[in-house]
Amino acid sequence: MMSKRKENKRKEDAEKVERQASTAAEQNSEEKTTGDTAVPAEESSNSSPSAGSDSVDSRSEEKNPEGEYAQEKGSGGEEDEKAKLKAQVEDLQARYMRAKAEQENYRKRVQRQVSEAQSDAKLKTVSEFLTVYDHFRLAMDHADDNTDFQTLKQGMDMIYTEFSKAFENLGLEEIDAEGKTFDPELHEAVGQESSDEVPEGHVLKQWQKGYQLDDRLIRPAKVIVSAGSVAKDASEEASASNENESEAGEGCAKTEESANETETSGSSWNEE
């Protein structure tokens, strides 16, 4: 559309130039036909500048359309550049709004998934312990009417079995530490005792069981670590005391020798 308008403008300018040229030609022909008399010098001199000015004006008018076209072309280029920049800005804004909307949707989706995962975990845990709870309530109801200890013990055994089954279904594992090498990543030492049966550095007793879930430690096992055999400790203490006594005896002997040497040197000095 812009190129068509420019073409129409050029045609109008060309037609304008042609009309001006035809008008000038008609005026020249009329001057020739008015008479054969000579024109005075002043008139000729006066007319010649006007003719020259007319020719200059015609030339300037002939040049003006091209200048106007160039100016219009330049302004049209600026408008095209502005239109391109505006389109780019609008495109970037649209992309930004889409990216922002996608990010918000992603955040909401992740939040919903985390909430659903937490709800599923709670549901699975509660479902596993419902049977345990039912057995426990049943045992409590029968305890009011029944004083037989053996019957109560059987009810407690059933509850313990259901508890163990629920823990197993959830993936919970016990840490059996007794008799094994002390592992600081799984065991927590609460004391140390001597033992003739359990080697040194091994777990002698387990006070509290530890648990782990899917290779993740929930609670370390509280244990007592063996310090080794009592006889070995006694022999080591005896050997240590003997070494101390021998070192002390050697020290005393050296002291006596130095004292004797001092007395000998003193007596020889007196004799002199």
Residue pairs with C-beta under 8 A, 6 or more apart in sequence:
2 76
6 69
6 72
6 73
6 76
9 68
9 69
9 72
10 65
10 69
13 64
13 65
13 68
13 69
14 65
16 61
16 65
17 58
17 61
17 62
17 65
20 58
20 61
21 58
24 54
24 58
39 47
124 170
125 170
128 166
128 169
128 170
129 166
131 162
131 166
132 159
132 162
132 163
132 166
135 155
135 158
135 159
135 162
136 159
138 155
139 152
139 155
139 156
139 158
139 159
142 151
142 152
142 155
143 152
143 155
146 152
170 213
171 213
171 214
172 211
172 212
172 213
172 218
173 211
173 212
173 213
174 209
174 210
174 211
175 186
175 187
175 209
175 210
175 211
175 212
175 220
175 221
176 206
176 209
177 183
177 186
177 187
177 203
177 206
177 210
177 221
177 223
178 203
178 204
178 205
178 206
178 223
179 198
179 202
179 203
180 202
180 203
181 201
181 202
181 203
182 189
182 201
182 202
182 203
182 223
182 225
185 217
186 210
186 212
186 217
186 220
186 221
187 203
187 210
187 220
187 221
187 222
187 223
188 210
188 220
188 221
188 222
188 223
189 223
189 224
189 225
190 207
190 222
190 223
190 224
191 224
191 225
192 224
192 225
192 226
192 227
193 204
193 205
193 224
193 225
193 226
193 227
194 226
194 227
194 228
194 229
194 230
194 233
195 204
195 226
195 227
195 228
195 229
195 230
196 229
196 230
196 231
198 204
198 226
199 226
199 228
200 226
200 227
200 228
201 225
201 226
202 225
202 226
203 223
203 224
203 225
203 226
204 223
204 224
204 225
204 226
205 223
205 224
206 221
206 222
206 223
206 224
207 222
207 223
207 224
208 219
208 221
208 222
209 221
210 217
210 218
210 219
210 220
210 221
210 222
211 218
211 219
212 218
227 233
